[in-house]
């Protein structure tokens, strides 16, 4: 049995909480199981959409192969002009894709208020032939409500010359660059989405070997989820139209190092401490609460500058002997509140009660 590896990393920053899931090829065999155990655990091989219902004799349409450029195992996706189709459901297109979807963990589904960063690498073969209708290598799709059309796609397009297009809402071309820049080289993509009706979106693609930026796009006010959608999700692979099949050829496209980092960015609130003046105390008085409160409602902590006179025991002041001490109140904050400014009050302890 091949080893299945799932990497889940939790990051806690002062204003953010993030989770990261990584999918890496680790050698031949059980490839569909590896992908699904990362993207949709417990669903068998359902995170992979493939044409094997019509083309079983080829075998699986995704393999793990050694790549000498990256010096690691990568995923190689195969698609054939004939007889491949779209899962024996749609016959005007063909598909081999991997995805997150409804059964996937919440950490792989983007909902309103979250920010998601997708990263991956891919390599097109030299001479890659895209459709004059549509070819998608990556899609951001929605679940629930109006979910049939992708929200964003990265799409090679036949033309003069062929191009790579970043498309929004299946109609608007956000960026167009020559496809030749992608042929025969590894590129790395980073796509960051703030999910919302007035969200944010950015895509950067660079050449892995020399770091050259091939595509850079950003928008600070763009709908990234439709009003009736439940969540957004990514897809990677090859889906292409068969309406002009003469445009096409059999292809093998390589992908590597998928990463999904997702989180909620929280703007922390400020808090203040109210600490009334302390009354004079005497040796023998019982332990007492200093009486400071935080506007956040969080518990206040105390320290004493002179433990020979007074100490802090279970949040209360304990008198030791006559003298003076400065009692300082603090509140360190939490995921919702910043730390409060400290407030101090002087404490005087007499040898006997003042009459």
C-alpha positions, 0 to 999 in steps of 0.5 A: 500500500502506498503511503498517503501523506496529508500535511495540515499546518495551523498558523496563529498570527497576531491578527489571523488564523490560517490552515494549509493543506499541501498535495505533493506527488510521492511516486507511482501508484494509488495516485487517485487515492493520494489526491482524494485523501488530501482533497476529500478524505473518505470519498474513495477516488471522487476528487478525480474527474476522469474519462475512464468510463469511455477509455478504460484501456488507457488506464488512469489518466493521472500518473506520478512521474519523475521530473528532472527539472524540478528533481521531484515526482510530479502529477502528469495529466493525460487527455486524448482527442478520441475517445475521451469525453466528460465522464460519459455525461457531456460529450461536447467536451472532455475532462481530467481534473482534480477538485475540492467539493462539498464533502471536502473539509471546511479548510478547503472551502472558501466562504464569505469573510475568508482569504484563500491563497492557492499555489501550484506549478504546471508545465505545458508541453512544447506545441500545446494545442488549445481549443478555439472554443475553451480549454481550462487548466484551472477553475475557481467554481462555486457550490450552491445556487448559481454554480454552473459557470466558473468565477475565474479560469486560467485558459489557453486559447487558440489564436494568432498567436495562441494566448493564455487568458485569465477570465472572470465570470466566463466572459471578462478577460482580465489578462492575456499573454502569449502562450509561448511563454508557458511552453516547455517550462515550469511556472508557479502560480499564486492566486489570492482570493478574499471571498465576498460580494466586494472581495479582492483577487490577485493572480501572479504567475512566474517562471520557476527557473529565473523568477520572471513574472509572466502574469500579474493581475489584482483587483481590490473590489471584485465579486468573488462569490455570488449571492446564492453560493455556499462556498468557492472551490478550486479545480486543476487539470484539463477540460476542453471543448470538442466542438473543433476537435481538429484544433486539438491533439493528445496532451500530457500536462504536468502539475506539482506542489498544490497548496491551499492556505485558508483563513479568517483575517481578524481585526483586533479590538482595543481594550482598556483597564479601569483600576480604582485607587487602593485603600490603605491596608493593615497587617492581618487583613484578609486577602482582597481583590484589587478591583481592576476590570478590562473593557473586553471583559477578559480576566485581569492579571496583577503583579506586586513590585514588593513581595515583602509587603504584598504578593498576588495569590489566586488573583487577590492581594495577600498582605505580608508585612507593613510597607508599600508596593506598586500593584500593576494590572495587565490584560494580554489580549486574545484572538479578538483583543489587543493587549491593554495598556498596564495600569498601576496603583500604590498600596500602603500597608500599616502595622495595625489598623488605622482608627 
